[in-house]
């Protein structure tokens, strides 16, 4: 598979991020490079201290 061209992206401001108040491991719901829509599920947080 040929390499895809690099896509440069810019994130402006803290509103582009979501912060969590507890520890966990993030599992993304979309593949790297996929186009996503506003309101689409970003991923899952797995508690690493509670098996």
PDB file of N, CA, C and O in Angstrom:
ATOM      1  N   UNK A   1       0.847  -1.162   0.000  1.00  0.00           N
ATOM      2  CA  UNK A   1       0.000   0.000   0.000  1.00  0.00           C
ATOM      3  C   UNK A   1       0.905   1.241   0.000  1.00  0.00           C
ATOM      4  O   UNK A   1       1.793   1.348   0.845  1.00  0.00           O
ATOM      5  N   UNK A   2       0.696   2.167  -0.923  1.00  0.00           N
ATOM      6  CA  UNK A   2       1.523   3.372  -0.953  1.00  0.00           C
ATOM      7  C   UNK A   2       1.214   4.303   0.215  1.00  0.00           C
ATOM      8  O   UNK A   2       0.082   4.367   0.697  1.00  0.00           O
ATOM      9  N   UNK A   3       2.236   5.017   0.657  1.00  0.00           N
ATOM     10  CA  UNK A   3       2.052   5.960   1.761  1.00  0.00           C
ATOM     11  C   UNK A   3       1.150   7.109   1.333  1.00  0.00           C
ATOM     12  O   UNK A   3       1.202   7.565   0.191  1.00  0.00           O
ATOM     13  N   UNK A   4       0.327   7.566   2.261  1.00  0.00           N
ATOM     14  CA  UNK A   4      -0.546   8.707   1.978  1.00  0.00           C
ATOM     15  C   UNK A   4       0.204  10.004   2.240  1.00  0.00           C
ATOM     16  O   UNK A   4       1.144  10.039   3.034  1.00  0.00           O
ATOM     17  N   UNK A   5      -0.210  11.053   1.577  1.00  0.00           N
ATOM     18  CA  UNK A   5       0.399  12.360   1.762  1.00  0.00           C
ATOM     19  C   UNK A   5       0.118  12.851   3.177  1.00  0.00           C
ATOM     20  O   UNK A   5      -0.966  12.628   3.715  1.00  0.00           O
ATOM     21  N   UNK A   6       1.100  13.520   3.775  1.00  0.00           N
ATOM     22  CA  UNK A   6       0.947  14.062   5.120  1.00  0.00           C
ATOM     23  C   UNK A   6      -0.109  15.154   5.125  1.00  0.00           C
ATOM     24  O   UNK A   6      -0.123  16.023   4.253  1.00  0.00           O
ATOM     25  N   UNK A   7      -0.998  15.102   6.120  1.00  0.00           N
ATOM     26  CA  UNK A   7      -2.040  16.107   6.295  1.00  0.00           C
ATOM     27  C   UNK A   7      -1.732  16.902   7.556  1.00  0.00           C
ATOM     28  O   UNK A   7      -1.755  16.342   8.652  1.00  0.00           O
ATOM     29  N   UNK A   8      -1.448  18.183   7.428  1.00  0.00           N
ATOM     30  CA  UNK A   8      -1.173  19.015   8.588  1.00  0.00           C
ATOM     31  C   UNK A   8      -2.485  19.577   9.117  1.00  0.00           C
ATOM     32  O   UNK A   8      -3.322  20.065   8.357  1.00  0.00           O
ATOM     33  N   UNK A   9      -2.646  19.499  10.434  1.00  0.00           N
ATOM     34  CA  UNK A   9      -3.880  19.972  11.056  1.00  0.00           C
ATOM     35  C   UNK A   9      -3.521  20.966  12.148  1.00  0.00           C
ATOM     36  O   UNK A   9      -2.422  20.919  12.701  1.00  0.00           O
ATOM     37  N   UNK A  10      -4.439  21.855  12.455  1.00  0.00           N
ATOM     38  CA  UNK A  10      -4.221  22.848  13.489  1.00  0.00           C
ATOM     39  C   UNK A  10      -5.392  22.818  14.467  1.00  0.00           C
ATOM     40  O   UNK A  10      -6.555  22.797  14.066  1.00  0.00           O
ATOM     41  N   UNK A  11      -5.065  22.817  15.742  1.00  0.00           N
ATOM     42  CA  UNK A  11      -6.075  22.826  16.790  1.00  0.00           C
ATOM     43  C   UNK A  11      -5.961  24.160  17.511  1.00  0.00           C
ATOM     44  O   UNK A  11      -4.886  24.536  17.978  1.00  0.00           O
ATOM     45  N   UNK A  12      -7.065  24.859  17.596  1.00  0.00           N
ATOM     46  CA  UNK A  12      -7.052  26.183  18.225  1.00  0.00           C
ATOM     47  C   UNK A  12      -7.843  26.173  19.523  1.00  0.00           C
ATOM     48  O   UNK A  12      -9.053  25.949  19.522  1.00  0.00           O
ATOM     49  N   UNK A  13      -7.170  26.411  20.604  1.00  0.00           N
ATOM     50  CA  UNK A  13      -7.826  26.598  21.888  1.00  0.00           C
ATOM     51  C   UNK A  13      -8.142  25.319  22.646  1.00  0.00           C
ATOM     52  O   UNK A  13      -8.119  24.218  22.096  1.00  0.00           O
ATOM     53  N   UNK A  14      -8.435  25.501  23.921  1.00  0.00           N
ATOM     54  CA  UNK A  14      -8.727  24.384  24.819  1.00  0.00           C
ATOM     55  C   UNK A  14     -10.053  23.704  24.512  1.00  0.00           C
ATOM     56  O   UNK A  14     -10.279  22.572  24.941  1.00  0.00           O
ATOM     57  N   UNK A  15     -10.928  24.372  23.780  1.00  0.00           N
ATOM     58  CA  UNK A  15     -12.223  23.793  23.448  1.00  0.00           C
ATOM     59  C   UNK A  15     -12.129  22.596  22.527  1.00  0.00           C
ATOM     60  O   UNK A  15     -13.117  21.886  22.340  1.00  0.00           O
ATOM     61  N   UNK A  16     -10.963  22.355  21.949  1.00  0.00           N
ATOM     62  CA  UNK A  16     -10.771  21.223  21.051  1.00  0.00           C
ATOM     63  C   UNK A  16     -10.402  19.947  21.808  1.00  0.00           C
ATOM     64  O   UNK A  16     -10.253  18.884  21.206  1.00  0.00           O
ATOM     65  N   UNK A  17     -10.257  20.054  23.105  1.00  0.00           N
ATOM     66  CA  UNK A  17      -9.839  18.915  23.921  1.00  0.00           C
ATOM     67  C   UNK A  17     -10.894  18.576  24.959  1.00  0.00           C
ATOM     68  O   UNK A  17     -11.705  19.427  25.324  1.00  0.00           O
ATOM     69  N   UNK A  18     -10.889  17.351  25.431  1.00  0.00           N
ATOM     70  CA  UNK A  18     -11.772  16.908  26.509  1.00  0.00           C
ATOM     71  C   UNK A  18     -10.873  16.394  27.622  1.00  0.00           C
ATOM     72  O   UNK A  18      -9.981  15.580  27.386  1.00  0.00           O
ATOM     73  N   UNK A  19     -11.111  16.871  28.826  1.00  0.00           N
ATOM     74  CA  UNK A  19     -10.304  16.460  29.973  1.00  0.00           C
ATOM     75  C   UNK A  19     -11.132  15.581  30.891  1.00  0.00           C
ATOM     76  O   UNK A  19     -12.345  15.755  31.003  1.00  0.00           O
ATOM     77  N   UNK A  20     -10.471  14.637  31.546  1.00  0.00           N
ATOM     78  CA  UNK A  20     -11.146  13.694  32.424  1.00  0.00           C
ATOM     79  C   UNK A  20     -10.581  13.823  33.827  1.00  0.00           C
ATOM     80  O   UNK A  20      -9.386  14.073  33.989  1.00  0.00           O
ATOM     81  N   UNK A  21     -11.411  13.657  34.835  1.00  0.00           N
ATOM     82  CA  UNK A  21     -10.983  13.841  36.221  1.00  0.00           C
ATOM     83  C   UNK A  21     -10.527  12.537  36.886  1.00  0.00           C
ATOM     84  O   UNK A  21     -10.217  12.543  38.077  1.00  0.00           O
ATOM     85  N   UNK A  22     -10.479  11.431  36.156  1.00  0.00           N
ATOM     86  CA  UNK A  22     -10.006  10.177  36.734  1.00  0.00           C
ATOM     87  C   UNK A  22      -9.002   9.524  35.790  1.00  0.00           C
ATOM     88  O   UNK A  22      -8.899   9.889  34.619  1.00  0.00           O
ATOM     89  N   UNK A  23      -8.270   8.556  36.321  1.00  0.00           N
ATOM     90  CA  UNK A  23      -7.259   7.860  35.519  1.00  0.00           C
ATOM     91  C   UNK A  23      -7.909   6.844  34.598  1.00  0.00           C
ATOM     92  O   UNK A  23      -8.984   6.326  34.897  1.00  0.00           O
ATOM     93  N   UNK A  24      -7.269   6.564  33.497  1.00  0.00           N
ATOM     94  CA  UNK A  24      -7.774   5.555  32.584  1.00  0.00           C
ATOM     95  C   UNK A  24      -6.961   5.512  31.313  1.00  0.00           C
ATOM     96  O   UNK A  24      -6.103   6.362  31.074  1.00  0.00           O
ATOM     97  N   UNK A  25      -7.237   4.524  30.511  1.00  0.00           N
ATOM     98  CA  UNK A  25      -6.565   4.367  29.227  1.00  0.00           C
ATOM     99  C   UNK A  25      -7.580   4.667  28.124  1.00  0.00           C
ATOM    100  O   UNK A  25      -8.685   4.124  28.129  1.00  0.00           O
ATOM    101  N   UNK A  26      -7.207   5.523  27.190  1.00  0.00           N
ATOM    102  CA  UNK A  26      -8.099   5.933  26.116  1.00  0.00           C
ATOM    103  C   UNK A  26      -7.992   4.974  24.939  1.00  0.00           C
ATOM    104  O   UNK A  26      -6.894   4.668  24.474  1.00  0.00           O
ATOM    105  N   UNK A  27      -9.139   4.502  24.463  1.00  0.00           N
ATOM    106  CA  UNK A  27      -9.224   3.661  23.267  1.00  0.00           C
ATOM    107  C   UNK A  27     -10.028   4.438  22.225  1.00  0.00           C
ATOM    108  O   UNK A  27     -11.226   4.647  22.413  1.00  0.00           O
ATOM    109  N   UNK A  28      -9.399   4.869  21.137  1.00  0.00           N
ATOM    110  CA  UNK A  28     -10.133   5.654  20.139  1.00  0.00           C
ATOM    111  C   UNK A  28     -11.198   4.832  19.437  1.00  0.00           C
ATOM    112  O   UNK A  28     -11.030   3.629  19.235  1.00  0.00           O
ATOM    113  N   UNK A  29     -12.304   5.486  19.062  1.00  0.00           N
ATOM    114  CA  UNK A  29     -13.403   4.812  18.364  1.00  0.00           C
ATOM    115  C   UNK A  29     -13.268   4.936  16.850  1.00  0.00           C
ATOM    116  O   UNK A  29     -13.972   4.253  16.106  1.00  0.00           O
ATOM    117  N   UNK A  30     -12.369   5.801  16.392  1.00  0.00           N
ATOM    118  CA  UNK A  30     -12.169   5.992  14.950  1.00  0.00           C
ATOM    119  C   UNK A  30     -10.730   5.623  14.595  1.00  0.00           C
ATOM    120  O   UNK A  30      -9.822   5.757  15.416  1.00  0.00           O
ATOM    121  N   UNK A  31     -10.539   5.169  13.389  1.00  0.00           N
ATOM    122  CA  UNK A  31      -9.194   4.836  12.919  1.00  0.00           C
ATOM    123  C   UNK A  31      -8.382   6.111  12.699  1.00  0.00           C
ATOM    124  O   UNK A  31      -8.941   7.165  12.395  1.00  0.00           O
ATOM    125  N   UNK A  32      -7.083   6.011  12.851  1.00  0.00           N
ATOM    126  CA  UNK A  32      -6.186   7.123  12.616  1.00  0.00           C
ATOM    127  C   UNK A  32      -6.355   7.636  11.192  1.00  0.00           C
ATOM    128  O   UNK A  32      -6.282   6.862  10.238  1.00  0.00           O
ATOM    129  N   UNK A  33      -6.577   8.920  11.051  1.00  0.00           N
ATOM    130  CA  UNK A  33      -6.745   9.520   9.735  1.00  0.00           C
ATOM    131  C   UNK A  33      -8.172   9.537   9.224  1.00  0.00           C
ATOM    132  O   UNK A  33      -8.444  10.113   8.170  1.00  0.00           O
ATOM    133  N   UNK A  34      -9.097   8.909   9.957  1.00  0.00           N
ATOM    134  CA  UNK A  34     -10.497   8.868   9.522  1.00  0.00           C
ATOM    135  C   UNK A  34     -11.148  10.236   9.686  1.00  0.00           C
ATOM    136  O   UNK A  34     -10.790  10.998  10.584  1.00  0.00           O
ATOM    137  N   UNK A  35     -12.082  10.536   8.834  1.00  0.00           N
ATOM    138  CA  UNK A  35     -12.877  11.753   8.961  1.00  0.00           C
ATOM    139  C   UNK A  35     -13.994  11.495   9.953  1.00  0.00           C
ATOM    140  O   UNK A  35     -14.700  10.492   9.852  1.00  0.00           O
ATOM    141  N   UNK A  36     -14.157  12.396  10.913  1.00  0.00           N
ATOM    142  CA  UNK A  36     -15.197  12.245  11.936  1.00  0.00           C
ATOM    143  C   UNK A  36     -16.126  13.438  11.908  1.00  0.00           C
ATOM    144  O   UNK A  36     -15.785  14.492  11.371  1.00  0.00           O
ATOM    145  N   UNK A  37     -17.295  13.271  12.486  1.00  0.00           N
ATOM    146  CA  UNK A  37     -18.322  14.306  12.509  1.00  0.00           C
ATOM    147  C   UNK A  37     -18.466  14.874  13.917  1.00  0.00           C
ATOM    148  O   UNK A  37     -18.160  14.200  14.901  1.00  0.00           O
ATOM    149  N   UNK A  38     -18.928  16.102  14.007  1.00  0.00           N
ATOM    150  CA  UNK A  38     -19.208  16.734  15.290  1.00  0.00           C
ATOM    151  C   UNK A  38     -20.219  15.879  16.050  1.00  0.00           C
ATOM    152  O   UNK A  38     -21.259  15.512  15.504  1.00  0.00           O
ATOM    153  N   UNK A  39     -19.916  15.565  17.301  1.00  0.00           N
ATOM    154  CA  UNK A  39     -20.811  14.768  18.127  1.00  0.00           C
ATOM    155  C   UNK A  39     -20.573  13.276  18.045  1.00  0.00           C
ATOM    156  O   UNK A  39     -21.169  12.513  18.806  1.00  0.00           O
ATOM    157  N   UNK A  40     -19.712  12.843  17.137  1.00  0.00           N
ATOM    158  CA  UNK A  40     -19.404  11.407  16.999  1.00  0.00           C
ATOM    159  C   UNK A  40     -18.619  10.935  18.218  1.00  0.00           C
ATOM    160  O   UNK A  40     -17.814  11.686  18.769  1.00  0.00           O
ATOM    161  N   UNK A  41     -18.849   9.706  18.637  1.00  0.00           N
ATOM    162  CA  UNK A  41     -18.130   9.118  19.761  1.00  0.00           C
ATOM    163  C   UNK A  41     -16.626   9.168  19.500  1.00  0.00           C
ATOM    164  O   UNK A  41     -16.153   8.698  18.465  1.00  0.00           O
ATOM    165  N   UNK A  42     -15.879   9.741  20.444  1.00  0.00           N
ATOM    166  CA  UNK A  42     -14.429   9.860  20.293  1.00  0.00           C
ATOM    167  C   UNK A  42     -13.720   8.575  20.692  1.00  0.00           C
ATOM    168  O   UNK A  42     -12.742   8.179  20.059  1.00  0.00           O
ATOM    169  N   UNK A  43     -14.207   7.932  21.730  1.00  0.00           N
ATOM    170  CA  UNK A  43     -13.543   6.721  22.190  1.00  0.00           C
ATOM    171  C   UNK A  43     -14.069   6.290  23.544  1.00  0.00           C
ATOM    172  O   UNK A  43     -15.114   6.749  24.005  1.00  0.00           O
ATOM    173  N   UNK A  44     -13.327   5.406  24.160  1.00  0.00           N
ATOM    174  CA  UNK A  44     -13.704   4.821  25.448  1.00  0.00           C
ATOM    175  C   UNK A  44     -12.577   5.022  26.441  1.00  0.00           C
ATOM    176  O   UNK A  44     -11.405   5.012  26.064  1.00  0.00           O
ATOM    177  N   UNK A  45     -12.923   5.206  27.710  1.00  0.00           N
ATOM    178  CA  UNK A  45     -11.936   5.276  28.787  1.00  0.00           C
ATOM    179  C   UNK A  45     -12.048   3.975  29.582  1.00  0.00           C
ATOM    180  O   UNK A  45     -13.117   3.641  30.093  1.00  0.00           O
ATOM    181  N   UNK A  46     -10.948   3.253  29.682  1.00  0.00           N
ATOM    182  CA  UNK A  46     -10.905   1.997  30.440  1.00  0.00           C
ATOM    183  C   UNK A  46     -10.193   2.251  31.759  1.00  0.00           C
ATOM    184  O   UNK A  46      -9.070   2.756  31.772  1.00  0.00           O
ATOM    185  N   UNK A  47     -10.837   1.904  32.866  1.00  0.00           N
ATOM    186  CA  UNK A  47     -10.229   2.057  34.188  1.00  0.00           C
ATOM    187  C   UNK A  47      -9.074   1.065  34.296  1.00  0.00           C
ATOM    188  O   UNK A  47      -9.265  -0.141  34.143  1.00  0.00           O
ATOM    189  N   UNK A  48      -7.873   1.584  34.560  1.00  0.00           N
ATOM    190  CA  UNK A  48      -6.709   0.708  34.645  1.00  0.00           C
ATOM    191  C   UNK A  48      -6.447   0.223  36.065  1.00  0.00           C
ATOM    192  O   UNK A  48      -5.640  -0.682  36.278  1.00  0.00           O
ATOM    193  N   UNK A  49      -7.126   0.825  37.029  1.00  0.00           N
ATOM    194  CA  UNK A  49      -6.931   0.396  38.418  1.00  0.00           C
ATOM    195  C   UNK A  49      -8.052  -0.505  38.914  1.00  0.00           C
ATOM    196  O   UNK A  49      -8.043  -0.914  40.075  1.00  0.00           O
ATOM    197  N   UNK A  50      -9.029  -0.826  38.046  1.00  0.00           N
ATOM    198  CA  UNK A  50     -10.130  -1.723  38.391  1.00  0.00           C
ATOM    199  C   UNK A  50     -10.310  -2.751  37.279  1.00  0.00           C
ATOM    200  O   UNK A  50     -10.933  -2.461  36.257  1.00  0.00           O
ATOM    201  N   UNK A  51      -9.764  -3.949  37.476  1.00  0.00           N
ATOM    202  CA  UNK A  51      -9.855  -4.965  36.406  1.00  0.00           C
ATOM    203  C   UNK A  51     -11.277  -5.418  36.128  1.00  0.00           C
ATOM    204  O   UNK A  51     -11.498  -6.262  35.260  1.00  0.00           O
TER     205      UNK A  51
END
